Amino acid sequence: MKLDLVGFGELVERFGLSRSQTYRLSKRPDFPEPGLTSGRRVWWTAEVEQWISEHRPDLGRDA
């Protein structure tokens, strides 16, 4: 069973921002809470995509 999770590096690619900009974005209080797997922060893809659609529509898949 594949879990639909994204790691920090995938967030950097998805946002098209620098690592430091992505880090600041991920620390916003309205950004989805990460979970931990093998000591690494991960996010549910669906939650990240929902956040993007609400807060950064310019980053939408069709943009």
Secondary structure, DSSP 8 states (H G I E B T S, - for coil): ----EEEHHHHHHHHT--HHHHHHHHTSTTS---EEETTEEEEEHHHHHHHHHHH-GGGSTT-
